[in-house]
Amino acid sequence: MYQQVTLEEVTKLMRDEKAQLIEVLSHSEYEREHLPGSINLPLSELNSESVRRLDRERPVIVYCFDYQ
Amino acid sequence: MPTEGKEAGAPRAGTLLDAQVPTCSPDESVSALQGRLQSSSDFCVVLNPARIVLGLIQPSDIKAISKLKAAEVMQIAPKTVRPSVPLQSLIESLRSSKKDLALVTNPEGKLMGVVRLQVLEQHPLVKTIQNVGAS
């Protein structure tokens, strides 16, 4: 189940619950700029194998470009 | 939030967009638009009720006939860019396509603002990038 979170909630989740931050943009976009502590998992590479490194016990926050 | 990476903090379209954009509905009459375009900026963005971009109207699009509606004279599918586009590549793109401005929209096509080539080229952030590239 997923929900949209605010920037404030992202900060809180990372601080209090050690949330895993995932950037789903391409490798080149990740190299250009990314949030500190984020893991790069491009959408095109997202599958049952690639997500195995994620900890199921911690929240997962997925982000992309969005200036809203 | 602070960012990391080779171009962390580099200006993007979303950094310099102007959110004050003249807009109109597709049903608005050209005669009403003519007065607005003369008194304000040199273009008008045609939006649907959900603020999704439908077209762009510039003075050259408005001829003598004023009985038409905005939808009948607008340029369909104007150039749009996402706020994440790096300014340097945006400047190059505008120059190569000989456009003065680009509409900035979100992934759903909703208008966020406009970036003008003249303003981009004069901005200190962009000038810094251009100077570094030239050295």
N, CA and C atoms of all chains as a GROMACS GRO file, in nm:
protein
  609
    1MET      N    1   0.085  -0.119   0.000
    1MET     CA    2   0.000   0.000   0.000
    1MET      C    3   0.090   0.124   0.000
    2TYR      N    4   0.054   0.226  -0.073
    2TYR     CA    5   0.138   0.346  -0.078
    2TYR      C    6   0.056   0.469  -0.043
    3GLN      N    7   0.123   0.575  -0.007
    3GLN     CA    8   0.057   0.703   0.017
    3GLN      C    9   0.153   0.814  -0.021
    4GLN      N   10   0.098   0.927  -0.058
    4GLN     CA   11   0.180   1.042  -0.093
    4GLN      C   12   0.221   1.112   0.036
    5VAL      N   13   0.348   1.152   0.043
    5VAL     CA   14   0.396   1.218   0.165
    5VAL      C   15   0.456   1.353   0.130
    6THR      N   16   0.458   1.440   0.230
    6THR     CA   17   0.515   1.573   0.212
    6THR      C   18   0.664   1.568   0.240
    7LEU      N   19   0.732   1.675   0.207
    7LEU     CA   20   0.876   1.684   0.233
    7LEU      C   21   0.905   1.671   0.382
    8GLU      N   22   0.818   1.733   0.460
    8GLU     CA   23   0.832   1.727   0.606
    8GLU      C   24   0.822   1.582   0.655
    9GLU      N   25   0.727   1.509   0.598
    9GLU     CA   26   0.707   1.368   0.637
    9GLU      C   27   0.825   1.283   0.593
   10VAL      N   28   0.883   1.314   0.478
   10VAL     CA   29   1.001   1.241   0.430
   10VAL      C   30   1.114   1.257   0.530
   11THR      N   31   1.137   1.380   0.571
   11THR     CA   32   1.245   1.406   0.667
   11THR      C   33   1.222   1.331   0.797
   12LYS      N   34   1.099   1.333   0.842
   12LYS     CA   35   1.063   1.266   0.968
   12LYS      C   36   1.080   1.115   0.955
   13LEU      N   37   1.034   1.058   0.845
   13LEU     CA   38   1.044   0.914   0.826
   13LEU      C   39   1.190   0.869   0.819
   14MET      N   40   1.271   0.948   0.754
   14MET     CA   41   1.412   0.910   0.742
   14MET      C   42   1.482   0.921   0.876
   15ARG      N   43   1.443   1.022   0.953
   15ARG     CA   44   1.508   1.043   1.083
   15ARG      C   45   1.459   0.943   1.185
   16ASP      N   46   1.328   0.924   1.195
   16ASP     CA   47   1.270   0.845   1.303
   16ASP      C   48   1.255   0.696   1.271
   17GLU      N   49   1.232   0.665   1.143
   17GLU     CA   50   1.208   0.524   1.109
   17GLU      C   51   1.309   0.468   1.009
   18LYS      N   52   1.418   0.545   0.987
   18LYS     CA   53   1.524   0.502   0.896
   18LYS      C   54   1.467   0.456   0.762
   19ALA      N   55   1.377   0.537   0.709
   19ALA     CA   56   1.314   0.505   0.581
   19ALA      C   57   1.419   0.497   0.470
   20GLN      N   58   1.393   0.411   0.374
   20GLN     CA   59   1.482   0.394   0.259
   20GLN      C   60   1.431   0.483   0.146
   21LEU      N   61   1.522   0.566   0.096
   21LEU     CA   62   1.484   0.663  -0.006
   21LEU      C   63   1.529   0.611  -0.143
   22ILE      N   64   1.435   0.596  -0.234
   22ILE     CA   65   1.464   0.538  -0.366
   22ILE      C   66   1.437   0.640  -0.476
   23GLU      N   67   1.538   0.666  -0.558
   23GLU     CA   68   1.516   0.750  -0.676
   23GLU      C   69   1.496   0.659  -0.797
   24VAL      N   70   1.387   0.678  -0.868
   24VAL     CA   71   1.355   0.587  -0.981
   24VAL      C   72   1.393   0.646  -1.117
   25LEU      N   73   1.467   0.756  -1.116
   25LEU     CA   74   1.511   0.812  -1.244
   25LEU      C   75   1.629   0.729  -1.297
   26SER      N   76   1.675   0.765  -1.417
   26SER     CA   77   1.784   0.691  -1.480
   26SER      C   78   1.915   0.711  -1.403
   27HIS      N   79   2.016   0.626  -1.434
   27HIS     CA   80   2.147   0.638  -1.368
   27HIS      C   81   2.210   0.772  -1.396
   28SER      N   82   2.195   0.821  -1.518
   28SER     CA   83   2.258   0.949  -1.553
   28SER      C   84   2.193   1.065  -1.476
   29GLU      N   85   2.062   1.057  -1.460
   29GLU     CA   86   1.994   1.162  -1.382
   29GLU      C   87   2.037   1.154  -1.236
   30TYR      N   88   2.051   1.033  -1.185
   30TYR     CA   89   2.093   1.016  -1.046
   30TYR      C   90   2.232   1.073  -1.026
   31GLU      N   91   2.321   1.048  -1.120
   31GLU     CA   92   2.458   1.101  -1.109
   31GLU      C   93   2.459   1.253  -1.111
   32ARG      N   94   2.367   1.310  -1.189
   32ARG     CA   95   2.362   1.457  -1.199
   32ARG      C   96   2.321   1.517  -1.065
   33GLU      N   97   2.216   1.461  -1.009
   33GLU     CA   98   2.166   1.519  -0.884
   33GLU      C   99   2.072   1.420  -0.817
   34HIS      N  100   2.086   1.403  -0.689
   34HIS     CA  101   1.997   1.316  -0.615
   34HIS      C  102   1.992   1.358  -0.469
   35LEU      N  103   1.897   1.308  -0.395
   35LEU     CA  104   1.885   1.339  -0.254
   35LEU      C  105   1.987   1.256  -0.176
   36PRO      N  106   2.050   1.317  -0.076
   36PRO     CA  107   2.150   1.244   0.002
   36PRO      C  108   2.090   1.120   0.066
   37GLY      N  109   2.164   1.011   0.059
   37GLY     CA  110   2.118   0.887   0.121
   37GLY      C  111   2.025   0.805   0.034
   38SER      N  112   1.994   0.853  -0.084
   38SER     CA  113   1.901   0.779  -0.170
   38SER      C  114   1.971   0.667  -0.244
   39ILE      N  115   1.892   0.566  -0.279
   39ILE     CA  116   1.939   0.454  -0.361
   39ILE      C  117   1.880   0.472  -0.500
   40ASN      N  118   1.957   0.445  -0.603
   40ASN     CA  119   1.908   0.459  -0.739
   40ASN      C  120   1.853   0.325  -0.790
   41LEU      N  121   1.725   0.324  -0.819
   41LEU     CA  122   1.661   0.204  -0.874
   41LEU      C  123   1.573   0.251  -0.990
   42PRO      N  124   1.632   0.265  -1.109
   42PRO     CA  125   1.553   0.316  -1.222
   42PRO      C  126   1.429   0.231  -1.246
   43LEU      N  127   1.323   0.296  -1.289
   43LEU     CA  128   1.197   0.225  -1.315
   43LEU      C  129   1.217   0.106  -1.409
   44SER      N  130   1.302   0.126  -1.509
   44SER     CA  131   1.323   0.019  -1.607
   44SER      C  132   1.391  -0.103  -1.546
   45GLU      N  133   1.452  -0.085  -1.430
   45GLU     CA  134   1.524  -0.198  -1.366
   45GLU      C  135   1.450  -0.249  -1.243
   46LEU      N  136   1.332  -0.195  -1.222
   46LEU     CA  137   1.256  -0.236  -1.104
   46LEU      C  138   1.194  -0.373  -1.126
   47ASN      N  139   1.237  -0.472  -1.048
   47ASN     CA  140   1.178  -0.606  -1.057
   47ASN      C  141   1.198  -0.676  -0.922
   48SER      N  142   1.152  -0.800  -0.912
   48SER     CA  143   1.157  -0.871  -0.784
   48SER      C  144   1.302  -0.892  -0.739
   49GLU      N  145   1.395  -0.901  -0.834
   49GLU     CA  146   1.536  -0.919  -0.799
   49GLU      C  147   1.598  -0.790  -0.745
   50SER      N  148   1.576  -0.682  -0.816
   50SER     CA  149   1.642  -0.556  -0.782
   50SER      C  150   1.594  -0.501  -0.648
   51VAL      N  151   1.472  -0.535  -0.607
   51VAL     CA  152   1.421  -0.480  -0.481
   51VAL      C  153   1.460  -0.566  -0.361
   52ARG      N  154   1.530  -0.676  -0.386
   52ARG     CA  155   1.568  -0.764  -0.275
   52ARG      C  156   1.659  -0.697  -0.176
   53ARG      N  157   1.734  -0.599  -0.222
   53ARG     CA  158   1.827  -0.533  -0.129
   53ARG      C  159   1.756  -0.439  -0.033
   54LEU      N  160   1.626  -0.416  -0.056
   54LEU     CA  161   1.552  -0.328   0.033
   54LEU      C  162   1.509  -0.404   0.159
   55ASP      N  163   1.506  -0.332   0.269
   55ASP     CA  164   1.466  -0.391   0.396
   55ASP      C  165   1.315  -0.380   0.410
   56ARG      N  166   1.249  -0.494   0.416
   56ARG     CA  167   1.102  -0.495   0.424
   56ARG      C  168   1.049  -0.442   0.558
   57GLU      N  169   1.135  -0.430   0.655
   57GLU     CA  170   1.092  -0.384   0.787
   57GLU      C  171   1.092  -0.231   0.799
   58ARG      N  172   1.149  -0.164   0.700
   58ARG     CA  173   1.156  -0.017   0.706
   58ARG      C  174   1.074   0.045   0.595
   59PRO      N  175   1.020   0.165   0.617
   59PRO     CA  176   0.941   0.231   0.512
   59PRO      C  177   1.028   0.256   0.388
   60VAL      N  178   0.963   0.254   0.273
   60VAL     CA  179   1.029   0.283   0.146
   60VAL      C  180   0.965   0.408   0.086
   61ILE      N  181   1.048   0.506   0.057
   61ILE     CA  182   0.999   0.629  -0.006
   61ILE      C  183   1.054   0.635  -0.147
   62VAL      N  184   0.965   0.647  -0.243
   62VAL     CA  185   1.005   0.651  -0.383
   62VAL      C  186   0.985   0.793  -0.435
   63TYR      N  187   1.086   0.845  -0.508
   63TYR     CA  188   1.068   0.980  -0.560
   63TYR      C  189   1.120   0.990  -0.703
   64CYS      N  190   1.069   1.096  -0.769
   64CYS     CA  191   1.106   1.125  -0.907
   64CYS      C  192   1.111   1.277  -0.918
   65PHE      N  193   1.104   1.330  -1.040
   65PHE     CA  194   1.095   1.475  -1.055
   65PHE      C  195   0.952   1.519  -1.030
   66ASP      N  196   0.932   1.611  -0.944
   66ASP     CA  197   0.799   1.668  -0.927
   66ASP      C  198   0.814   1.798  -0.852
   67TYR      N  199   0.779   1.908  -0.919
   67TYR     CA  200   0.794   2.038  -0.856
   67TYR      C  201   0.664   2.089  -0.798
   68GLN      N  202   0.563   2.003  -0.786
   68GLN     CA  203   0.436   2.048  -0.730
   68GLN      C  204   0.451   2.077  -0.582
   69MET      N  205   1.518   2.026   0.017
   69MET     CA  206   1.624   1.942   0.071
   69MET      C  207   1.751   1.964  -0.011
   70PRO      N  208   1.866   1.960   0.053
   70PRO     CA  209   1.991   1.970  -0.022
   70PRO      C  210   2.007   1.846  -0.110
   71THR      N  211   2.087   1.859  -0.213
   71THR     CA  212   2.108   1.747  -0.304
   71THR      C  213   2.256   1.720  -0.321
   72GLU      N  214   2.287   1.604  -0.378
   72GLU     CA  215   2.425   1.566  -0.408
   72GLU      C  216   2.435   1.534  -0.557
   73GLY      N  217   2.555   1.519  -0.606
   73GLY     CA  218   2.572   1.479  -0.745
   73GLY      C  219   2.655   1.581  -0.822
   74LYS      N  220   2.691   1.544  -0.945
   74LYS     CA  221   2.780   1.626  -1.027
   74LYS      C  222   2.721   1.764  -1.055
   75GLU      N  223   2.590   1.772  -1.065
   75GLU     CA  224   2.526   1.902  -1.094
   75GLU      C  225   2.430   1.942  -0.983
   76ALA      N  226   2.464   1.904  -0.861
   76ALA     CA  227   2.377   1.939  -0.748
   76ALA      C  228   2.360   2.090  -0.739
   77GLY      N  229   2.236   2.134  -0.727
   77GLY     CA  230   2.210   2.276  -0.714
   77GLY      C  231   2.208   2.353  -0.844
   78ALA      N  232   2.235   2.286  -0.956
   78ALA     CA  233   2.234   2.355  -1.086
   78ALA      C  234   2.093   2.404  -1.116
   79PRO      N  235   2.080   2.522  -1.172
   79PRO     CA  236   1.947   2.576  -1.196
   79PRO      C  237   1.871   2.495  -1.302
   80ARG      N  238   1.743   2.483  -1.280
   80ARG     CA  239   1.656   2.412  -1.375
   80ARG      C  240   1.540   2.504  -1.411
   81ALA      N  241   1.462   2.461  -1.507
   81ALA     CA  242   1.350   2.544  -1.554
   81ALA      C  243   1.259   2.584  -1.438
   82GLY      N  244   1.236   2.492  -1.346
   82GLY     CA  245   1.149   2.521  -1.233
   82GLY      C  246   1.202   2.627  -1.141
   83THR      N  247   1.335   2.650  -1.148
   83THR     CA  248   1.397   2.750  -1.062
   83THR      C  249   1.364   2.891  -1.108
   84LEU      N  250   1.354   2.910  -1.239
   84LEU     CA  251   1.341   3.045  -1.292
   84LEU      C  252   1.211   3.073  -1.365
   85LEU      N  253   1.113   2.987  -1.347
   85LEU     CA  254   0.990   3.012  -1.421
   85LEU      C  255   0.913   3.130  -1.362
   86ASP      N  256   0.838   3.194  -1.450
   86ASP     CA  257   0.749   3.304  -1.412
   86ASP      C  258   0.608   3.247  -1.405
   87ALA      N  259   0.553   3.246  -1.285
   87ALA     CA  260   0.421   3.185  -1.268
   87ALA      C  261   0.307   3.279  -1.309
   88GLN      N  262   0.339   3.405  -1.328
   88GLN     CA  263   0.236   3.502  -1.369
   88GLN      C  264   0.222   3.497  -1.521
   89VAL      N  265   0.128   3.419  -1.568
   89VAL     CA  266   0.113   3.397  -1.712
   89VAL      C  267  -0.029   3.433  -1.755
   90PRO      N  268  -0.044   3.516  -1.858
   90PRO     CA  269  -0.179   3.545  -1.908
   90PRO      C  270  -0.241   3.418  -1.965
   91THR      N  271  -0.362   3.389  -1.923
   91THR     CA  272  -0.429   3.268  -1.971
   91THR      C  273  -0.570   3.302  -2.017
   92CYS      N  274  -0.628   3.212  -2.090
   92CYS     CA  275  -0.766   3.229  -2.132
   92CYS      C  276  -0.826   3.092  -2.155
   93SER      N  277  -0.958   3.090  -2.168
   93SER     CA  278  -1.026   2.964  -2.197
   93SER      C  279  -1.038   2.949  -2.349
   94PRO      N  280  -1.060   2.828  -2.398
   94PRO     CA  281  -1.072   2.809  -2.542
   94PRO      C  282  -1.194   2.881  -2.602
   95ASP      N  283  -1.294   2.911  -2.518
   95ASP     CA  284  -1.415   2.974  -2.566
   95ASP      C  285  -1.409   3.127  -2.565
   96GLU      N  286  -1.302   3.181  -2.511
   96GLU     CA  287  -1.292   3.326  -2.502
   96GLU      C  288  -1.280   3.386  -2.641
   97SER      N  289  -1.346   3.497  -2.663
   97SER     CA  290  -1.346   3.557  -2.796
   97SER      C  291  -1.213   3.628  -2.822
   98VAL      N  292  -1.175   3.628  -2.947
   98VAL     CA  293  -1.050   3.692  -2.987
   98VAL      C  294  -1.056   3.842  -2.961
   99SER      N  295  -1.173   3.901  -2.977
   99SER     CA  296  -1.186   4.046  -2.955
   99SER      C  297  -1.153   4.080  -2.810
  100ALA      N  298  -1.194   3.995  -2.717
  100ALA     CA  299  -1.160   4.019  -2.576
  100ALA      C  300  -1.011   3.999  -2.555
  101LEU      N  301  -0.954   3.902  -2.623
  101LEU     CA  302  -0.810   3.874  -2.608
  101LEU      C  303  -0.724   3.987  -2.664
  102GLN      N  304  -0.770   4.046  -2.771
  102GLN     CA  305  -0.690   4.151  -2.834
  102GLN      C  306  -0.659   4.263  -2.737
  103GLY      N  307  -0.759   4.303  -2.660
  103GLY     CA  308  -0.737   4.408  -2.561
  103GLY      C  309  -0.638   4.365  -2.456
  104ARG      N  310  -0.647   4.242  -2.411
  104ARG     CA  311  -0.558   4.192  -2.305
  104ARG      C  312  -0.416   4.180  -2.356
  105LEU      N  313  -0.398   4.133  -2.478
  105LEU     CA  314  -0.263   4.113  -2.529
  105LEU      C  315  -0.193   4.246  -2.553
  106GLN      N  316  -0.265   4.344  -2.590
  106GLN     CA  317  -0.204   4.475  -2.615
  106GLN      C  318  -0.161   4.540  -2.486
  107SER      N  319  -0.234   4.514  -2.380
  107SER     CA  320  -0.206   4.585  -2.256
  107SER      C  321  -0.112   4.508  -2.164
  108SER      N  322  -0.095   4.380  -2.185
  108SER     CA  323  -0.008   4.304  -2.094
  108SER      C  324   0.109   4.243  -2.172
  109SER      N  325   0.127   4.115  -2.158
  109SER     CA  326   0.242   4.052  -2.223
  109SER      C  327   0.212   4.022  -2.369
  110ASP      N  328   0.301   3.954  -2.432
  110ASP     CA  329   0.287   3.934  -2.575
  110ASP      C  330   0.234   3.795  -2.610
  111PHE      N  331   0.174   3.728  -2.518
  111PHE     CA  332   0.119   3.596  -2.548
  111PHE      C  333   0.010   3.562  -2.447
  112CYS      N  334  -0.064   3.457  -2.476
  112CYS     CA  335  -0.169   3.411  -2.385
  112CYS      C  336  -0.177   3.258  -2.398
  113VAL      N  337  -0.183   3.190  -2.288
  113VAL     CA  338  -0.190   3.045  -2.290
  113VAL      C  339  -0.336   3.001  -2.276
  114VAL      N  340  -0.376   2.912  -2.364
  114VAL     CA  341  -0.514   2.863  -2.361
  114VAL      C  342  -0.518   2.738  -2.272
  115LEU      N  343  -0.601   2.742  -2.171
  115LEU     CA  344  -0.611   2.632  -2.075
  115LEU      C  345  -0.752   2.577  -2.070
  116ASN      N  346  -0.764   2.450  -2.038
  116ASN     CA  347  -0.896   2.395  -2.009
  116ASN      C  348  -0.924   2.416  -1.859
  117PRO      N  349  -1.042   2.384  -1.811
  117PRO     CA  350  -1.074   2.410  -1.670
  117PRO      C  351  -0.979   2.345  -1.571
  118ALA      N  352  -0.911   2.239  -1.611
  118ALA     CA  353  -0.815   2.172  -1.522
  118ALA      C  354  -0.676   2.233  -1.534
  119ARG      N  355  -0.665   2.346  -1.603
  119ARG     CA  356  -0.537   2.417  -1.624
  119ARG      C  357  -0.437   2.337  -1.708
  120ILE      N  358  -0.489   2.249  -1.789
  120ILE     CA  359  -0.402   2.176  -1.882
  120ILE      C  360  -0.386   2.261  -2.008
  121VAL      N  361  -0.263   2.271  -2.055
  121VAL     CA  362  -0.233   2.355  -2.171
  121VAL      C  363  -0.294   2.297  -2.298
  122LEU      N  364  -0.371   2.382  -2.367
  122LEU     CA  365  -0.430   2.341  -2.494
  122LEU      C  366  -0.358   2.408  -2.611
  123GLY      N  367  -0.314   2.532  -2.590
  123GLY     CA  368  -0.251   2.605  -2.700
  123GLY      C  369  -0.192   2.735  -2.653
  124LEU      N  370  -0.135   2.806  -2.751
  124LEU     CA  371  -0.068   2.933  -2.723
  124LEU      C  372  -0.113   3.035  -2.827
  125ILE      N  373  -0.141   3.155  -2.783
  125ILE     CA  374  -0.180   3.262  -2.876
  125ILE      C  375  -0.081   3.376  -2.866
  126GLN      N  376  -0.028   3.416  -2.980
  126GLN     CA  377   0.060   3.533  -2.985
  126GLN      C  378  -0.004   3.634  -3.079
  127PRO      N  379   0.033   3.761  -3.068
  127PRO     CA  380  -0.032   3.864  -3.150
  127PRO      C  381  -0.035   3.829  -3.300
  128SER      N  382   0.068   3.762  -3.347
  128SER     CA  383   0.072   3.728  -3.490
  128SER      C  384  -0.039   3.628  -3.527
  129ASP      N  385  -0.095   3.561  -3.425
  129ASP     CA  386  -0.201   3.465  -3.452
  129ASP      C  387  -0.337   3.531  -3.465
  130ILE      N  388  -0.344   3.654  -3.423
  130ILE     CA  389  -0.473   3.723  -3.424
  130ILE      C  390  -0.479   3.815  -3.545
  131LYS      N  391  -0.565   3.779  -3.636
  131LYS     CA  392  -0.581   3.860  -3.757
  131LYS      C  393  -0.693   3.960  -3.734
  132ALA      N  394  -0.742   4.018  -3.841
  132ALA     CA  395  -0.844   4.122  -3.830
  132ALA      C  396  -0.978   4.067  -3.781
  133ILE      N  397  -1.006   3.940  -3.815
  133ILE     CA  398  -1.135   3.883  -3.778
  133ILE      C  399  -1.139   3.859  -3.628
  134SER      N  400  -1.230   3.923  -3.560
  134SER     CA  401  -1.234   3.909  -3.415
  134SER      C  402  -1.352   3.829  -3.366
  135LYS      N  403  -1.428   3.768  -3.456
  135LYS     CA  404  -1.543   3.691  -3.411
  135LYS      C  405  -1.504   3.549  -3.371
  136LEU      N  406  -1.381   3.515  -3.398
  136LEU     CA  407  -1.336   3.379  -3.368
  136LEU      C  408  -1.312   3.360  -3.218
  137LYS      N  409  -1.303   3.234  -3.178
  137LYS     CA  410  -1.271   3.201  -3.040
  137LYS      C  411  -1.123   3.166  -3.028
  138ALA      N  412  -1.076   3.167  -2.906
  138ALA     CA  413  -0.933   3.137  -2.881
  138ALA      C  414  -0.892   3.004  -2.941
  139ALA      N  415  -0.979   2.904  -2.927
  139ALA     CA  416  -0.947   2.770  -2.977
  139ALA      C  417  -0.928   2.768  -3.128
  140GLU      N  418  -0.986   2.866  -3.197
  140GLU     CA  419  -0.979   2.865  -3.344
  140GLU      C  420  -0.852   2.933  -3.396
  141VAL      N  421  -0.786   3.011  -3.314
  141VAL     CA  422  -0.667   3.081  -3.362
  141VAL      C  423  -0.538   3.035  -3.293
  142MET      N  424  -0.552   2.955  -3.189
  142MET     CA  425  -0.434   2.921  -3.109
  142MET      C  426  -0.340   2.827  -3.184
  143GLN      N  427  -0.213   2.830  -3.145
  143GLN     CA  428  -0.115   2.733  -3.193
  143GLN      C  429  -0.135   2.608  -3.106
  144ILE      N  430  -0.167   2.500  -3.171
  144ILE     CA  431  -0.194   2.376  -3.098
  144ILE      C  432  -0.061   2.312  -3.055
  145ALA      N  433  -0.062   2.250  -2.937
  145ALA     CA  434   0.055   2.178  -2.884
  145ALA      C  435   0.182   2.263  -2.886
  146PRO      N  436   0.182   2.373  -2.810
  146PRO     CA  437   0.302   2.456  -2.805
  146PRO      C  438   0.415   2.382  -2.733
  147LYS      N  439   0.535   2.434  -2.750
  147LYS     CA  440   0.650   2.370  -2.684
  147LYS      C  441   0.634   2.380  -2.533
  148THR      N  442   0.647   2.268  -2.466
  148THR     CA  443   0.642   2.266  -2.320
  148THR      C  444   0.763   2.190  -2.268
  149VAL      N  445   0.804   2.227  -2.148
  149VAL     CA  446   0.915   2.157  -2.085
  149VAL      C  447   0.878   2.127  -1.941
  150ARG      N  448   0.945   2.031  -1.884
  150ARG     CA  449   0.924   1.999  -1.743
  150ARG      C  450   1.011   2.090  -1.658
  151PRO      N  451   0.971   2.115  -1.534
  151PRO     CA  452   1.052   2.200  -1.445
  151PRO      C  453   1.191   2.142  -1.418
  152SER      N  454   1.210   2.015  -1.442
  152SER     CA  455   1.339   1.952  -1.411
  152SER      C  456   1.444   1.973  -1.520
  153VAL      N  457   1.406   2.029  -1.632
  153VAL     CA  458   1.502   2.047  -1.742
  153VAL      C  459   1.613   2.143  -1.702
  154PRO      N  460   1.740   2.104  -1.717
  154PRO     CA  461   1.850   2.194  -1.684
  154PRO      C  462   1.846   2.319  -1.772
  155LEU      N  463   1.876   2.432  -1.714
  155LEU     CA  464   1.864   2.558  -1.788
  155LEU      C  465   1.954   2.563  -1.910
  156GLN      N  466   2.074   2.510  -1.899
  156GLN     CA  467   2.166   2.520  -2.012
  156GLN      C  468   2.109   2.449  -2.134
  157SER      N  469   2.057   2.328  -2.116
  157SER     CA  470   2.001   2.255  -2.230
  157SER      C  471   1.873   2.322  -2.278
  158LEU      N  472   1.801   2.387  -2.188
  158LEU     CA  473   1.679   2.458  -2.228
  158LEU      C  474   1.715   2.578  -2.317
  159ILE      N  475   1.818   2.651  -2.278
  159ILE     CA  476   1.862   2.765  -2.358
  159ILE      C  477   1.902   2.720  -2.498
  160GLU      N  478   1.979   2.613  -2.504
  160GLU     CA  479   2.023   2.561  -2.635
  160GLU      C  480   1.904   2.517  -2.719
  161SER      N  481   1.808   2.454  -2.653
  161SER     CA  482   1.689   2.407  -2.725
  161SER      C  483   1.606   2.523  -2.779
  162LEU      N  484   1.590   2.626  -2.699
  162LEU     CA  485   1.513   2.743  -2.744
  162LEU      C  486   1.584   2.813  -2.860
  163ARG      N  487   1.714   2.827  -2.848
  163ARG     CA  488   1.791   2.892  -2.956
  163ARG      C  489   1.781   2.814  -3.086
  164SER      N  490   1.797   2.682  -3.077
  164SER     CA  491   1.798   2.601  -3.200
  164SER      C  492   1.659   2.597  -3.265
  165SER      N  493   1.554   2.608  -3.185
  165SER     CA  494   1.419   2.606  -3.242
  165SER      C  495   1.367   2.747  -3.266
  166LYS      N  496   1.452   2.846  -3.239
  166LYS     CA  497   1.419   2.987  -3.262
  166LYS      C  498   1.290   3.027  -3.189
  167LYS      N  499   1.280   2.980  -3.065
  167LYS     CA  500   1.164   3.017  -2.982
  167LYS      C  501   1.209   3.115  -2.875
  168ASP      N  502   1.117   3.205  -2.838
  168ASP     CA  503   1.149   3.302  -2.734
  168ASP      C  504   1.112   3.254  -2.596
  169LEU      N  505   1.020   3.161  -2.591
  169LEU     CA  506   0.973   3.117  -2.461
  169LEU      C  507   0.929   2.971  -2.465
  170ALA      N  508   0.922   2.914  -2.346
  170ALA     CA  509   0.874   2.776  -2.333
  170ALA      C  510   0.778   2.773  -2.214
  171LEU      N  511   0.671   2.698  -2.230
  171LEU     CA  512   0.576   2.680  -2.121
  171LEU      C  513   0.625   2.566  -2.032
  172VAL      N  514   0.620   2.588  -1.903
  172VAL     CA  515   0.662   2.485  -1.809
  172VAL      C  516   0.538   2.416  -1.754
  173THR      N  517   0.531   2.286  -1.773
  173THR     CA  518   0.414   2.211  -1.727
  173THR      C  519   0.458   2.095  -1.639
  174ASN      N  520   0.366   2.048  -1.558
  174ASN     CA  521   0.395   1.928  -1.479
  174ASN      C  522   0.367   1.805  -1.566
  175PRO      N  523   0.395   1.685  -1.516
  175PRO     CA  524   0.375   1.566  -1.600
  175PRO      C  525   0.231   1.547  -1.650
  176GLU      N  526   0.136   1.610  -1.585
  176GLU     CA  527  -0.003   1.598  -1.630
  176GLU      C  528  -0.040   1.703  -1.734
  177GLY      N  529   0.055   1.788  -1.768
  177GLY     CA  530   0.029   1.891  -1.867
  177GLY      C  531  -0.029   2.019  -1.811
  178LYS      N  532  -0.032   2.030  -1.679
  178LYS     CA  533  -0.086   2.151  -1.617
  178LYS      C  534   0.018   2.261  -1.616
  179LEU      N  535  -0.027   2.382  -1.650
  179LEU     CA  536   0.063   2.494  -1.660
  179LEU      C  537   0.119   2.533  -1.523
  180MET      N  538   0.252   2.551  -1.517
  180MET     CA  539   0.316   2.596  -1.396
  180MET      C  540   0.373   2.737  -1.416
  181GLY      N  541   0.412   2.768  -1.536
  181GLY     CA  542   0.466   2.901  -1.563
  181GLY      C  543   0.533   2.905  -1.699
  182VAL      N  544   0.612   3.008  -1.719
  182VAL     CA  545   0.679   3.024  -1.847
  182VAL      C  546   0.824   3.065  -1.823
  183VAL      N  547   0.912   3.022  -1.911
  183VAL     CA  548   1.050   3.069  -1.908
  183VAL      C  549   1.077   3.140  -2.040
  184ARG      N  550   1.139   3.257  -2.032
  184ARG     CA  551   1.171   3.334  -2.152
  184ARG      C  552   1.321   3.329  -2.177
  185LEU      N  553   1.357   3.308  -2.300
  185LEU     CA  554   1.499   3.294  -2.337
  185LEU      C  555   1.578   3.416  -2.293
  186GLN      N  556   1.522   3.534  -2.315
  186GLN     CA  557   1.593   3.657  -2.280
  186GLN      C  558   1.624   3.664  -2.131
  187VAL      N  559   1.530   3.623  -2.050
  187VAL     CA  560   1.549   3.625  -1.906
  187VAL      C  561   1.651   3.519  -1.865
  188LEU      N  562   1.642   3.402  -1.924
  188LEU     CA  563   1.736   3.294  -1.892
  188LEU      C  564   1.880   3.336  -1.921
  189GLU      N  565   1.900   3.396  -2.037
  189GLU     CA  566   2.035   3.433  -2.078
  189GLU      C  567   2.095   3.541  -1.989
  190GLN      N  568   2.010   3.621  -1.928
  190GLN     CA  569   2.058   3.730  -1.844
  190GLN      C  570   2.073   3.693  -1.698
  191HIS      N  571   2.020   3.577  -1.659
  191HIS     CA  572   2.020   3.543  -1.518
  191HIS      C  573   2.161   3.512  -1.470
  192PRO      N  574   2.200   3.560  -1.352
  192PRO     CA  575   2.336   3.537  -1.302
  192PRO      C  576   2.372   3.389  -1.294
  193LEU      N  577   2.276   3.305  -1.254
  193LEU     CA  578   2.305   3.161  -1.242
  193LEU      C  579   2.343   3.103  -1.377
  194VAL      N  580   2.274   3.145  -1.479
  194VAL     CA  581   2.300   3.092  -1.612
  194VAL      C  582   2.429   3.150  -1.666
  195LYS      N  583   2.452   3.277  -1.638
  195LYS     CA  584   2.576   3.341  -1.684
  195LYS      C  585   2.696   3.270  -1.624
  196THR      N  586   2.685   3.226  -1.498
  196THR     CA  587   2.795   3.157  -1.432
  196THR      C  588   2.826   3.026  -1.506
  197ILE      N  589   2.719   2.952  -1.542
  197ILE     CA  590   2.738   2.826  -1.613
  197ILE      C  591   2.803   2.850  -1.748
  198GLN      N  592   2.758   2.953  -1.818
  198GLN     CA  593   2.810   2.981  -1.950
  198GLN      C  594   2.957   3.021  -1.942
  199ASN      N  595   2.993   3.097  -1.838
  199ASN     CA  596   3.131   3.139  -1.822
  199ASN      C  597   3.222   3.021  -1.790
  200VAL      N  598   3.172   2.929  -1.707
  200VAL     CA  599   3.250   2.811  -1.672
  200VAL      C  600   3.270   2.724  -1.796
  201GLY      N  601   3.166   2.711  -1.874
  201GLY     CA  602   3.174   2.630  -1.996
  201GLY      C  603   3.270   2.688  -2.097
  202ALA      N  604   3.281   2.820  -2.099
  202ALA     CA  605   3.366   2.887  -2.196
  202ALA      C  606   3.513   2.883  -2.155
  203SER      N  607   3.541   2.865  -2.026
  203SER     CA  608   3.682   2.870  -1.979
  203SER      C  609   3.752   2.737  -1.997
   0.00000   0.00000   0.00000
